[in-house]
Amino acid sequence: MKARYTAIIEPNVSGRYYAHVPDLPGCVTSGRNLKEAIDMITDAANLWLVSAEDHHDSIPVPTDWRDLKNLEAVTMTTISVDTFAYRADIEAENE
């Protein structure tokens, strides 16, 4: 499955960046800087979706970023997910 989801990234009081995908409940992570937070949330979203596929759970349709409300003080970015490529990477690491 290939898709694009909006990730929300906010600095927190510890100096880290908190990231989550509103469409994927519980898909949260953090990073030491903005780039790491984006890398981490992309990985977390792929893992979330792989798990949903494996358990035959419904996959949320990505919400258009313009439809997300009350997010004036945060950074939004679009992340690309590809569960086929993610599974291939995991298999290659386990060989």
Legacy VTK file of the C-alpha trace (Angstrom):
# vtk DataFile Version 3.0
C-alpha trace
ASCII
DATASET POLYDATA
POINTS 95 float
0.000 0.000 0.000
1.239 3.456 -0.888
-0.247 6.604 0.611
0.507 10.096 1.877
-0.507 11.137 5.371
-0.125 14.436 7.181
2.175 14.376 10.188
2.005 17.003 12.916
5.302 17.979 14.544
5.631 20.139 17.643
8.659 21.108 19.725
8.278 20.088 23.358
9.733 21.509 26.560
12.663 19.064 26.591
13.901 20.391 23.242
12.770 17.299 21.336
10.190 17.250 18.566
6.956 15.335 19.192
5.317 13.891 16.058
2.021 12.162 15.363
-0.277 11.259 12.500
-3.848 12.319 13.317
-5.351 9.693 10.993
-3.498 6.819 12.700
-4.535 6.602 16.376
-1.564 5.997 18.654
0.987 6.645 15.907
3.342 8.900 17.871
7.078 9.327 18.275
9.703 11.994 18.834
13.101 13.022 17.557
16.065 15.103 18.643
15.533 17.465 15.716
12.981 18.080 12.976
14.606 15.739 10.444
14.822 12.894 12.945
11.196 13.450 13.977
10.086 13.218 10.330
12.152 10.044 9.807
10.780 8.526 13.014
7.125 9.328 12.274
7.459 7.956 8.741
8.822 4.715 10.196
6.088 4.636 12.859
3.345 5.205 10.264
4.678 2.393 8.065
4.779 0.059 11.071
1.256 1.103 12.110
-0.058 0.339 8.620
1.804 -2.986 8.312
0.277 -4.065 11.616
-3.198 -2.998 10.451
-2.755 -4.960 7.220
-1.555 -8.049 9.094
-4.529 -7.905 11.477
-7.013 -7.081 8.696
-7.918 -3.832 10.448
-9.433 -0.986 8.481
-6.943 1.493 7.053
-7.929 5.149 7.564
-8.159 7.268 4.446
-5.672 10.156 4.668
-7.294 13.449 5.637
-6.420 16.418 3.452
-4.152 18.706 5.480
-6.502 21.638 4.825
-9.221 19.792 6.738
-7.169 19.503 9.938
-8.334 22.084 12.480
-6.751 24.118 15.292
-3.162 23.516 14.221
-1.895 27.070 13.741
1.094 26.665 16.074
2.478 23.412 14.742
4.493 22.183 11.782
2.709 19.941 9.318
4.408 17.798 6.719
3.271 15.150 4.304
4.891 11.756 4.748
4.914 9.029 2.123
4.299 5.491 3.282
4.853 2.313 1.301
4.132 -0.883 3.201
5.482 -3.063 0.383
8.893 -1.357 0.510
8.809 -1.286 4.323
8.202 -5.058 4.468
11.046 -5.652 1.977
13.422 -3.532 4.101
12.485 -5.444 7.255
13.021 -8.796 5.518
16.421 -7.672 4.208
17.487 -6.594 7.704
16.473 -9.975 9.127
18.493 -12.023 6.612
LINES 1 96
95 0 1 2 3 4 5 6 7 8 9 10 11 12 13 14 15 16 17 18 19 20 21 22 23 24 25 26 27 28 29 30 31 32 33 34 35 36 37 38 39 40 41 42 43 44 45 46 47 48 49 50 51 52 53 54 55 56 57 58 59 60 61 62 63 64 65 66 67 68 69 70 71 72 73 74 75 76 77 78 79 80 81 82 83 84 85 86 87 88 89 90 91 92 93 94
